[in-house]
Amino acid sequence: MIPISYNFRSLLVRKTTTIASSLGIGLVVFVLASSQMLANGIKKTMGSSGSLDKGFIIRKGSDNELSSGIETGAVGIALAGPGVKRDTQGNPLGAPELMVVLTLERVGGGKNVSNVQLRGVTPASFAIRPELRVIEGRPAKPGTDEVMVGRRIDGEFLGVTVGQSFEIKKNRKVQVVGVFEANGSQFESEVWADIDTVRSAFGREGLVSSITVALDSAAKLETYKAAIESDKQLNLQVETERGYFERQSENTAGLVKYLGIGIVVFFSVGAMIGAMITMYGAVAGRVREVGTLRALGFSRFNILTSFLLESLMLALAGGILGGLAALEQE
């Protein structure tokens, strides 16, 4: 057999070919790994946004909070359902919330804008989520134009940092007074304002998007669900809070995953064609080398195996390079 050291020296001598081939393979690995990590990250983040012992209520037929509209008259009925946990004063633990979308300009200029979710909340929204913790500033005061922002968007958009202000609607500014974290959940990518502030700014008086209720235990969900969904006048649907957010993540994660795979397929075809051209060119340019190896007594099989080994080395180097690049982006 031809010594492996021969293959290493061969790759080092042909630096341009080696680098070009490795980068092509590395790009394919990078795109595939990045898309898979992004899809898994979306699922993990959305899944951690809820728990199994909370019921999540939206209007029947709605896919998400943004398309849901529940009249405030139904809130009291939902909170009075069987199995709802109560505080020490005997009040039901539940939070009606209103969800809208803002378009904010990112820091750095260039008119780079992104959508950000604005959640209208009540004091009960904090009470039913003990994992939420203020890490800078203070909580927003109910009934004011003060807001809190999740740590993931703190400082990412113009005015979205403690002590500054931004518009949620034209000529309707809010003041950022605090930053919170919530165990890495999707809430950390939201802006939280008083529900009445959001209602008045967006003309949603008398409506909420969803109702989250704390249950005595996860086992109480089916009883609670049957009681709420059997009331045809309410026209509401119930699921676990975690189940809702996991369902929301499926479409987004699936799109990212399969889009990444589709791109990788095209990249792979290009990489394989490039690798074939490179290797054919390398072999054609090494006719004398092959003849010398044959003259030294190496068989055709040994020479073919040696060339294939070089290809595997290039693939391994490209795979490691692409994997490390993807990790840097995580």
C-alpha positions in Angstrom: 0.0 0.0 0.0 1.1 3.6 -0.7 1.9 5.3 2.7 -0.6 7.8 4.0 2.2 10.4 4.4 2.4 10.5 0.6 -1.2 11.6 0.4 -0.7 14.4 3.0 2.3 15.7 1.1 0.3 15.5 -2.1 -2.5 17.7 -0.6 0.0 20.2 0.8 1.8 20.5 -2.6 -1.5 21.2 -4.4 -2.7 24.0 -2.0 -5.0 25.7 -4.4 -6.9 22.6 -5.3 -7.0 21.4 -1.7 -8.4 24.7 -0.4 -11.0 25.1 -3.1 -12.3 21.5 -2.7 -12.4 21.8 1.1 -14.3 25.1 1.0 -16.9 23.8 -1.4 -17.6 20.8 0.9 -17.4 23.0 4.0 -20.1 25.3 2.5 -22.5 22.4 2.0 -21.9 21.1 5.6 -22.3 24.7 7.0 -25.7 25.3 5.3 -27.1 21.9 6.4 -25.8 22.1 10.0 -27.0 25.7 10.3 -30.5 25.0 9.1 -30.8 22.0 11.4 -29.6 23.9 14.4 -31.9 26.8 13.6 -34.9 24.5 13.3 -34.1 22.7 16.6 -33.4 26.1 18.3 -36.9 27.3 17.2 -38.5 24.2 18.7 -36.5 24.4 21.9 -37.3 28.1 22.4 -41.0 27.8 21.6 -41.3 24.6 23.7 -39.8 26.3 26.7 -42.4 29.1 26.5 -45.1 27.1 28.2 -45.9 24.5 30.8 -48.2 21.5 31.0 -50.1 22.8 34.0 -51.4 25.9 32.3 -54.4 26.0 29.9 -54.1 28.3 26.9 -57.3 29.6 25.3 -57.9 31.2 21.9 -60.9 31.6 19.7 -62.0 28.4 18.0 -60.8 28.2 14.5 -57.8 30.5 15.1 -54.3 29.2 14.4 -52.5 31.7 16.8 -52.9 34.6 19.1 -52.7 37.2 16.3 -55.7 35.9 14.5 -57.7 35.3 17.7 -60.2 37.7 19.2 -62.0 36.9 22.4 -64.6 39.2 23.9 -63.8 40.4 27.5 -67.1 39.0 28.7 -65.7 35.5 28.2 -62.7 36.1 30.4 -64.6 35.7 33.7 -66.3 32.5 32.5 -62.9 31.0 31.5 -61.3 31.9 34.9 -64.3 30.3 36.7 -63.8 27.0 35.0 -63.2 23.8 37.0 -59.6 23.1 38.1 -58.3 26.6 37.9 -55.8 27.4 40.6 -56.5 30.1 43.1 -54.3 32.4 45.1 -54.3 32.9 48.9 -57.2 35.4 48.6 -59.3 32.9 46.6 -58.9 34.7 43.3 -58.4 32.6 40.1 -55.0 32.6 38.6 -55.4 33.6 35.0 -54.3 36.3 32.5 -56.1 37.7 29.5 -53.6 39.1 27.0 -53.7 41.0 23.7 -51.1 40.3 21.0 -50.2 42.7 18.1 -47.2 43.1 15.8 -44.9 46.1 15.7 -42.5 47.1 12.9 -39.3 48.5 14.5 -36.1 49.8 13.0 -33.0 47.9 14.0 -29.9 49.6 15.4 -27.4 50.5 12.8 -29.5 52.4 10.4 -30.0 51.5 6.8 -33.8 51.3 7.3 -33.4 47.7 8.4 -36.8 46.9 10.0 -38.2 43.7 11.6 -41.5 42.6 13.2 -41.6 42.4 16.9 -44.5 41.1 19.0 -46.2 43.4 21.4 -48.0 41.7 24.2 -50.7 43.6 26.2 -50.5 42.2 29.8 -52.0 42.5 33.2 -50.4 42.0 36.7 -51.7 38.5 36.5 -49.5 37.8 33.5 -46.5 38.0 35.8 -48.1 36.2 38.7 -48.8 33.0 36.6 -45.2 33.0 35.2 -42.8 32.7 38.2 -39.9 32.1 35.8 -40.1 35.7 34.6 -37.4 37.8 36.3 -36.5 41.5 35.9 -32.8 41.8 35.2 -32.6 45.5 34.6 -34.7 48.5 35.6 -38.1 47.8 37.1 -41.6 46.4 36.2 -43.9 48.7 34.2 -46.7 50.3 36.1 -50.2 49.3 35.2 -52.3 51.9 33.4 -49.2 53.8 32.1 -47.3 54.1 28.8 -44.4 52.1 30.3 -43.2 48.9 28.8 -40.8 46.1 29.5 -38.7 44.3 26.8 -37.3 40.8 26.7 -33.5 40.5 27.0 -33.1 39.1 23.5 -34.3 42.4 21.9 -32.9 44.8 24.4 -30.8 47.3 22.5 -31.5 45.5 19.1 -33.9 48.2 17.9 -33.9 52.0 18.1 -35.3 53.1 21.4 -35.7 49.6 22.8 -33.5 49.9 25.8 -34.0 51.1 29.4 -34.4 54.8 29.6 -35.4 55.3 26.0 -38.7 55.4 24.1 -40.2 54.3 20.8 -43.5 54.5 19.0 -45.9 51.6 19.0 -48.2 53.6 16.8 -47.8 57.0 15.1 -47.6 59.7 17.8 -48.0 57.1 20.5 -44.7 56.7 22.4 -43.9 54.3 25.2 -41.1 54.4 27.7 -38.9 51.4 28.3 -38.4 50.9 32.1 -37.2 47.4 32.4 -35.7 44.3 30.8 -36.8 40.7 31.7 -35.8 37.2 31.1 -37.9 34.1 31.0 -35.7 30.9 30.9 -34.9 31.5 27.3 -38.5 31.3 26.1 -40.0 33.2 23.2 -41.3 35.8 25.7 -37.7 37.2 25.8 -38.3 38.4 22.2 -41.4 40.4 23.0 -42.4 43.8 24.3 -44.8 43.8 27.2 -47.1 46.8 27.8 -50.3 47.3 29.8 -53.2 45.7 28.0 -55.3 48.9 28.1 -52.4 50.8 26.5 -52.3 48.3 23.6 -56.1 48.3 23.3 -56.4 52.1 23.0 -53.4 52.4 20.6 -54.6 49.7 18.2 -58.4 50.1 18.6 -59.0 46.7 20.2 -61.3 47.8 23.0 -63.3 44.9 24.5 -61.1 42.2 23.0 -58.2 39.9 24.1 -56.2 37.5 22.0 -55.8 34.7 24.5 -56.3 33.7 28.1 -53.8 31.7 30.1 -55.0 30.0 33.2 -53.0 28.2 35.9 -54.5 24.8 36.7 -54.3 22.8 40.0 -52.4 20.1 38.0 -51.8 19.0 34.4 -54.4 16.2 35.0 -57.1 18.9 35.3 -56.7 20.0 31.7 -59.2 17.6 30.2 -61.9 18.5 32.7 -61.3 22.2 32.2 -61.2 21.8 28.4 -64.4 19.9 28.3 -66.2 22.5 30.4 -65.0 25.5 28.3 -65.3 23.9 24.8 -68.8 22.5 25.5 -70.1 26.1 25.9 -71.0 26.9 22.3 -71.6 30.6 23.0 -68.0 31.0 24.1 -66.6 29.5 20.9 -63.2 28.8 22.5 -60.6 26.1 22.2 -58.3 25.0 25.0 -54.9 23.3 25.0 -51.8 23.2 27.2 -49.7 26.3 27.0 -46.7 24.2 26.0 -48.7 22.4 23.4 -49.7 25.7 21.8 -46.2 27.0 21.5 -44.8 23.7 20.3 -47.5 23.7 17.6 -46.5 27.2 16.6 -42.9 26.1 16.3 -43.7 23.2 14.0 -44.5 25.2 10.8 -41.6 27.6 11.3 -39.1 24.9 12.2 -40.3 22.6 9.4 -39.9 25.4 6.8 -36.4 26.3 8.0 -35.4 22.6 8.0 -36.7 21.6 4.6 -35.6 24.9 3.0 -32.1 24.2 4.3 -32.2 20.6 3.0 -33.4 21.9 -0.4 -30.5 24.4 -0.6 -28.1 21.8 0.5 -29.2 19.4 -2.3 -28.4 22.1 -4.9 -25.1 23.0 -3.2 -24.2 19.3 -3.0 -24.7 18.8 -6.7 -22.5 21.8 -7.4 -19.9 20.6 -4.9 -19.8 17.1 -6.4 -19.5 18.4 -9.9 -16.7 20.7 -8.8 -15.0 17.9 -6.9 -15.2 15.6 -9.9 -13.7 18.2 -12.2 -11.0 18.9 -9.7 -10.1 15.3 -9.1 -10.3 14.4 -12.9 -8.0 17.4 -13.5 -5.7 16.3 -10.7 -5.5 12.8 -12.0 -4.9 14.0 -15.6 -2.1 16.3 -14.3 -0.5 13.4 -12.4 0.0 11.0 -15.3 3.8 10.9 -14.8 3.2 10.4 -11.0 0.9 7.5 -11.7 3.5 6.0 -14.2 6.2 6.4 -11.6 4.1 4.6 -8.9 3.4 1.8 -11.4 7.1 1.5 -12.2 7.8 1.3 -8.5 5.6 -1.8 -8.3 2.3 -0.4 -6.9 -0.8 -2.0 -8.4 -3.7 -0.1 -10.0 -5.8 -0.9 -7.0 -3.3 0.6 -4.6 -3.0 3.8 -6.7 -6.8 4.1 -6.9 -7.2 3.5 -3.2 -4.6 6.2 -2.5 -6.4 8.8 -4.7 -9.7 7.9 -3.0 -8.0 8.4 0.4 -7.0 11.9 -0.7 -10.7 12.6 -1.6 -11.8 11.4 1.8 -9.2 13.6 3.5 -10.6 16.6 1.6 -14.1 15.7 2.5 -13.2 15.3 6.2 -11.4 18.7 6.2 -14.3 20.4 4.6 -16.8 18.7 6.9 -14.8 19.9 10.0 -14.5 23.4 8.6 -18.2 23.6 7.8 -19.2 22.2 11.2 -17.0 24.7 13.1 -18.3 27.6 11.1 -21.9 26.5 11.9 -21.0 26.3 15.6 -19.7 29.8 15.5 -23.1 31.0 14.2 -25.1 29.2 17.0 
